[in-house]
Amino acid sequence: MLPLQPTHGKPGSANFSGGQCPGDGIAFDPVTEKLWVADLCGNKVLDVAISALKATSPREETSPTETPGARAPIDITLPLSTIGMWRPLVGDLHPYCSEYWGIVRLGADQNEGIAMTCWAFTGFDNTASDVTPIKVLLLAQQDDGTLRIATDEYLPSAVTNGGGSVNVADFNGDGRDDIFLAAHNESPFVAKPSTVYLSRLDGKFEKVTLNDAVMAHDASLEWLNGKPVVLTVGFAEPPMKNPMYTYDGKGGFRVTSPYESIVAVSVTMGDFLGDGSQYVVFSDFRYGPDFGSHPV
């Protein structure tokens, strides 16, 4: 199976299809019980049955003439561990859901878990008037170190407008992780409100639906004046094209749009010149023979 190398919780970007559509990650089809990789055009470019992922090589035993324990037995069995079934799409199953993830501390003990979201893809020619609702996923640690689905245990409602990022920080200043899910969809291209899960003292979360309407192709967690902020870049119309979010201290977020004229697909911030100032950098992309020609 081709390896995927997620970066910052985003699916791998290698071109698995060899065509004009870059690869966009891995998905699980609960009906056929197959794993497959799809590109940005929705083409299945790698299709692997679950049974094909389970393989055992012969165990290498010590011969009678060798000293016992001289060579450790070799067992490269590749087990496929099933945590549970995550059905992110509300309503009818769609052919593809592009997954994004982040590490989040959960519960009273604040053990590290995983938060996942996605957006449903049914083709870039989708003309629907609304997006497919998405149920986010939380995986929590068990005493034996394995993970279990714990979404309903921690979230009052897992239904969101979908997203293309998972950003985790202590936005409300209570010492516990919060989860920021900037709304995103490209199938159809419809701007929707984002969702934030703010931590409570009991280790669970309160769901906050923001007063925005975005298609955040990228959302980057940054720090400004010692506080976490979320920078986004996307496809919505101004003033919600590339909003920036900061916690307002009252259970909500201030939404400002200092960069609404920028056209790009990714964003980051840092002291790139080494002069103590913070600079925001946007980047666009192009693929094909002149890949890399777009400026930063």
C-alpha positions as CSV (number, residue, x, y, z in Angstrom):
1,M,0.0,0.0,0.0
2,L,1.3,3.5,-0.8
3,P,2.4,5.3,2.3
4,L,0.7,8.6,3.3
5,Q,2.6,11.3,5.2
6,P,0.0,13.6,6.8
7,T,1.3,17.1,7.7
8,H,-0.3,19.1,10.5
9,G,-3.3,16.9,10.4
10,K,-3.9,17.3,6.7
11,P,-4.1,14.5,4.1
12,G,-1.0,13.7,2.1
13,S,-0.5,15.7,-1.1
14,A,1.4,13.2,-3.3
15,N,0.1,12.8,-6.8
16,F,-1.0,9.2,-6.7
17,S,-3.0,9.3,-9.9
18,G,-0.2,10.5,-12.1
19,G,-2.6,12.9,-13.8
20,Q,-3.8,16.4,-13.2
21,C,-5.4,15.8,-9.8
22,P,-3.2,15.7,-6.7
23,G,-3.9,13.0,-4.1
24,D,-6.0,14.1,-1.2
25,G,-5.8,11.3,1.4
26,I,-7.3,8.0,2.4
27,A,-10.9,7.0,3.1
28,F,-12.8,4.0,4.4
29,D,-15.9,2.7,2.7
30,P,-18.1,1.0,5.4
31,V,-20.2,-0.7,2.7
32,T,-17.5,-2.5,0.8
33,E,-15.1,-2.5,3.7
34,K,-12.3,-1.1,1.6
35,L,-9.7,1.5,2.1
36,W,-9.0,3.8,-0.9
37,V,-7.0,6.9,-1.8
38,A,-8.8,9.5,-3.9
39,D,-7.5,12.6,-5.7
40,L,-9.0,16.1,-5.7
41,C,-11.2,15.1,-8.7
42,G,-12.8,12.3,-6.7
43,N,-11.1,9.5,-8.6
44,K,-10.3,6.3,-6.7
45,V,-6.6,5.8,-7.5
46,L,-5.9,3.1,-4.9
47,D,-8.4,0.5,-3.7
48,V,-7.4,-2.0,-1.0
49,A,-9.6,-4.6,0.6
50,I,-9.3,-4.9,4.4
51,S,-8.3,-8.6,4.0
52,A,-5.4,-7.6,1.8
53,L,-3.9,-5.5,4.7
54,K,-3.6,-8.6,6.9
55,A,-0.5,-10.6,6.1
56,T,1.7,-12.8,8.2
57,S,5.2,-13.8,7.3
58,P,6.6,-17.2,8.5
59,R,8.1,-17.0,12.0
60,E,11.8,-17.6,12.0
61,E,12.6,-20.2,14.6
62,T,16.0,-21.1,16.2
63,S,17.5,-24.3,14.8
64,P,18.4,-27.2,17.1
65,T,22.2,-26.5,16.7
66,E,21.8,-22.8,17.7
67,T,21.8,-21.4,21.2
68,P,18.3,-20.8,22.4
69,G,17.6,-17.1,22.3
70,A,20.4,-16.3,19.9
71,R,17.9,-14.9,17.4
72,A,14.7,-13.3,18.3
73,P,11.6,-14.7,16.5
74,I,10.5,-12.5,13.6
75,D,6.8,-11.8,13.3
76,I,5.8,-9.0,10.9
77,T,2.1,-9.5,11.1
78,L,0.3,-6.4,10.0
79,P,-2.9,-6.3,12.1
80,L,-5.7,-3.9,11.2
81,S,-7.1,-2.6,14.5
82,T,-10.7,-1.4,14.3
83,I,-11.5,1.2,16.9
84,G,-15.1,1.6,15.8
85,M,-17.2,2.9,13.0
86,W,-17.1,6.6,12.2
87,R,-20.0,7.6,9.9
88,P,-19.2,11.3,9.3
89,L,-21.8,11.9,6.7
90,V,-25.3,12.8,7.8
91,G,-27.9,11.2,5.5
92,D,-27.0,9.3,2.4
93,L,-23.4,8.1,2.1
94,H,-21.3,10.1,-0.3
95,P,-18.4,8.6,-2.3
96,Y,-15.6,10.5,-0.5
97,C,-14.9,12.4,2.7
98,S,-11.6,14.3,3.0
99,E,-10.4,13.8,6.5
100,Y,-8.4,16.2,8.8
101,W,-7.2,15.6,12.3
102,G,-5.6,17.1,15.4
103,I,-4.3,16.1,18.8
104,V,-6.6,17.3,21.7
105,R,-6.5,16.7,25.4
106,L,-9.7,15.2,26.7
107,G,-11.5,14.6,30.0
108,A,-10.7,15.4,33.6
109,D,-7.2,13.8,33.2
110,Q,-6.5,15.6,30.0
111,N,-5.1,12.6,28.2
112,E,-4.2,13.2,24.6
113,G,-6.8,12.0,22.1
114,I,-7.7,12.7,18.5
115,A,-10.3,15.0,16.9
116,M,-11.3,14.5,13.2
117,T,-13.5,16.3,10.7
118,C,-14.0,16.2,7.0
119,W,-16.0,17.7,4.1
120,A,-18.1,15.6,1.7
121,F,-17.0,15.5,-1.9
122,T,-19.4,14.5,-4.7
123,G,-17.7,16.3,-7.6
124,F,-16.7,19.9,-8.3
125,D,-19.8,20.3,-10.5
126,N,-22.1,19.9,-7.5
127,T,-24.8,22.6,-7.7
128,A,-26.6,21.9,-4.4
129,S,-27.8,24.8,-2.4
130,D,-26.4,23.5,0.9
131,V,-23.5,21.4,2.2
132,T,-23.7,17.9,3.6
133,P,-23.6,18.1,7.4
134,I,-20.6,16.4,9.0
135,K,-20.3,14.6,12.3
136,V,-16.9,15.1,13.9
137,L,-15.1,12.3,15.7
138,L,-13.3,12.2,19.0
139,L,-11.0,9.3,20.0
140,A,-10.1,9.0,23.7
141,Q,-7.4,6.9,25.4
142,Q,-8.3,3.8,27.3
143,D,-6.4,2.4,30.3
144,D,-4.5,0.0,28.1
145,G,-3.3,2.7,25.8
146,T,-5.7,1.9,23.0
147,L,-8.3,4.3,21.6
148,R,-12.0,4.3,21.6
149,I,-14.7,6.5,20.0
150,A,-15.8,8.9,22.6
151,T,-17.6,11.6,20.6
152,D,-21.0,11.5,22.4
153,E,-19.2,11.4,25.8
154,Y,-17.6,14.8,25.3
155,L,-19.6,16.7,22.7
156,P,-23.3,17.9,23.2
157,S,-23.7,17.7,19.4
158,A,-21.2,16.4,16.8
159,V,-22.9,17.8,13.8
160,T,-21.1,20.6,12.0
161,N,-20.9,22.2,8.5
162,G,-17.8,20.3,7.7
163,G,-14.2,21.5,7.7
164,G,-10.8,21.3,6.2
165,S,-8.7,21.8,9.3
166,V,-8.6,21.0,13.0
167,N,-6.9,23.6,15.2
168,V,-6.5,23.0,19.0
169,A,-5.5,25.5,21.6
170,D,-6.6,26.9,24.9
171,F,-8.6,29.8,23.5
172,N,-10.7,30.5,26.6
173,G,-7.8,30.5,29.1
174,D,-9.1,27.7,31.4
175,G,-6.0,25.5,31.0
176,R,-7.8,23.0,28.8
177,D,-7.8,22.4,25.1
178,D,-10.5,23.8,22.8
179,I,-11.2,22.7,19.2
180,F,-11.6,25.2,16.4
181,L,-13.2,23.9,13.2
182,A,-13.3,26.5,10.4
183,A,-16.1,25.6,8.0
184,H,-15.1,24.4,4.5
185,N,-16.7,22.7,1.5
186,E,-16.0,22.6,-2.2
187,S,-18.8,20.3,-3.2
188,P,-20.8,22.5,-3.4
189,F,-19.0,25.8,-3.0
190,V,-21.2,27.2,-0.2
191,A,-20.0,29.4,2.7
192,K,-21.2,28.2,6.1
193,P,-20.7,29.0,9.8
194,S,-17.7,27.6,11.6
195,T,-17.9,25.5,14.8
196,V,-15.8,25.8,18.0
197,Y,-15.9,23.3,20.9
198,L,-14.9,25.2,24.1
199,S,-13.7,23.2,27.1
200,R,-15.6,23.0,30.4
201,L,-14.3,22.3,33.9
202,D,-15.6,18.8,33.8
203,G,-13.5,18.0,30.7
204,K,-16.4,18.0,28.3
205,F,-17.1,20.7,25.6
206,E,-19.6,23.4,24.9
207,K,-20.5,23.8,21.2
208,V,-20.4,27.3,19.8
209,T,-21.6,28.1,16.2
210,L,-19.9,31.2,15.1
211,N,-21.5,34.2,13.3
212,D,-19.4,33.8,10.1
213,A,-19.9,32.2,6.6
214,V,-16.7,30.8,5.2
215,M,-15.1,28.2,2.9
216,A,-11.8,28.0,4.7
217,H,-9.5,26.1,2.4
218,D,-6.8,26.5,5.1
219,A,-6.9,27.5,8.7
220,S,-3.6,28.0,10.6
221,L,-3.2,28.3,14.4
222,E,-0.8,31.2,15.2
223,W,0.1,33.3,18.3
224,L,-0.2,37.0,18.4
225,N,0.6,39.1,21.5
226,G,0.8,35.8,23.5
227,K,-2.7,34.7,22.5
228,P,-3.9,32.0,20.0
229,V,-5.4,33.3,16.8
230,V,-6.7,31.4,13.8
231,L,-5.8,32.7,10.3
232,T,-7.9,31.4,7.4
233,V,-7.8,31.7,3.6
234,G,-10.7,30.6,1.4
235,F,-13.3,31.1,-1.3
236,A,-16.1,33.1,0.4
237,E,-16.9,36.6,-0.7
238,P,-15.6,39.6,1.3
239,P,-15.6,40.3,4.2
240,M,-15.5,36.5,5.0
241,K,-12.9,35.6,2.4
242,N,-9.9,35.3,4.7
243,P,-11.1,36.1,8.2
244,M,-8.9,36.0,11.4
245,Y,-10.4,34.8,14.7
246,T,-9.6,35.8,18.2
247,Y,-11.3,34.8,21.4
248,D,-13.5,37.6,22.8
249,G,-13.4,36.5,26.4
250,K,-17.2,36.0,26.5
251,G,-17.5,32.6,25.0
252,G,-17.3,33.8,21.4
253,F,-14.8,35.0,18.8
254,R,-14.1,38.3,17.1
255,V,-14.0,37.9,13.4
256,T,-11.9,40.5,11.4
257,S,-10.9,40.5,7.8
258,P,-7.6,42.4,7.3
259,Y,-6.7,40.4,4.2
260,E,-9.9,40.1,2.2
261,S,-8.4,41.0,-1.1
262,I,-5.8,38.1,-1.1
263,V,-6.4,35.1,-3.4
264,A,-4.6,32.0,-2.1
265,V,-5.1,28.5,-0.7
266,S,-2.8,28.4,2.4
267,V,-1.6,30.8,5.1
268,T,0.9,31.0,7.9
269,M,2.5,33.6,10.1
270,G,6.0,34.1,11.7
271,D,9.0,36.3,12.2
272,F,10.4,35.5,8.8
273,L,12.8,38.5,8.7
274,G,14.2,38.0,12.2
275,D,13.3,41.6,13.2
276,G,10.8,40.7,15.9
277,S,7.8,41.5,13.8
278,Q,5.1,39.0,12.7
279,Y,4.4,38.6,9.0
280,V,1.5,36.8,7.4
281,V,2.3,34.8,4.2
282,F,-0.2,33.5,1.7
283,S,0.5,31.0,-1.0
284,D,-1.5,29.8,-4.0
285,F,-0.8,26.6,-6.0
286,R,-0.9,25.3,-9.5
287,Y,-0.2,21.8,-10.9
288,G,0.8,20.7,-14.3
289,P,3.8,21.5,-16.6
290,D,4.4,24.9,-15.0
291,F,3.9,23.8,-11.4
292,G,5.5,26.3,-9.0
293,S,5.0,29.4,-11.1
294,H,2.5,31.1,-8.8
295,P,4.1,33.6,-6.5
296,V,3.9,33.7,-2.7
